[in-house]
Amino acid sequence: KVTELVLDNCRSSNGEIEGLNDSFKELEFLSMANVELTSLAKLPTLSKLRKLELSDNVISGGLEVLAERCPNLTYLNLSGNKIKDLGTVEALQNLKNLKSLDLFNCEITNLEDYRDSIFELLQQITYLDGFDQEDNEAPDSEDDDDEGN
């Protein structure tokens, strides 16, 4: 009944995650930052997963797998990956519950009108790289105790 799993800095073999399989049915948070992941093809079906942290990997495409296997994703961090174009990100349109997407340090951020294009393409998201369309910062979900208010 694991609900959170952090595999940061573990080395993947052939760009896949060993031992991560369909038995993790209750998983709600999964972090695989900096594991040399090249593909999500071997990602198991994690229907309860809400937050997926994939920063600092070498993922360049194949994002349509996420909608199939993690349909309830609300937060996705792909910063520091090899994502270059809108076509790659378009695959996230089927993640109907996605609210926050992070593409910081990906080549795609160099595109002209990058932010407008992503918000237009993925109308379900509220936050891109930590900010909404009006440049308001996303509330930090880890810190919900309004300090000093």
C-alpha positions, 0 to 999 in steps of 0.5 A: 500500500505504498502511496509515495515512492522516491527513486531520485538519482537511482540509475535506470537500466536501458532508460527503464525503471527496474522493479517499478511495476503494476503492483504499486496500485496505490501510488499517488506520488512518484519521483524519478528525478535524475535517473537517466530515464529516456522513455516512459514506455515501461511505466506501469499503470498507476491509476491513482498517481497524482504527482509525477516528478521526472526532472533531469532525465533524457525524455524527449517524447512518448508522453502519450503513455502518461494519459493511458497509464496515469490518467489522474495526474494533476502535477507533472514535472519534466524540467531538465529533459530533452523536450523540444517542440509543441508536438511532444507536449500535445500528447498531454492534452489527454491528461484531463486533470493536469493542473501543473506542468513544469518544463523549465530547462527544456529546449521548448522554453526557447520557442517564441511565445512558449508560454502562450502556446502551451496554455493554448495547447493544454487548456486544462493546466493552470500552472506552467513552470510554477506560474499561471497565465497572469504570472501569479506564482503557484501556491506551494502545496507543501506549505499550506500553513499561511505563515504571518497571515 
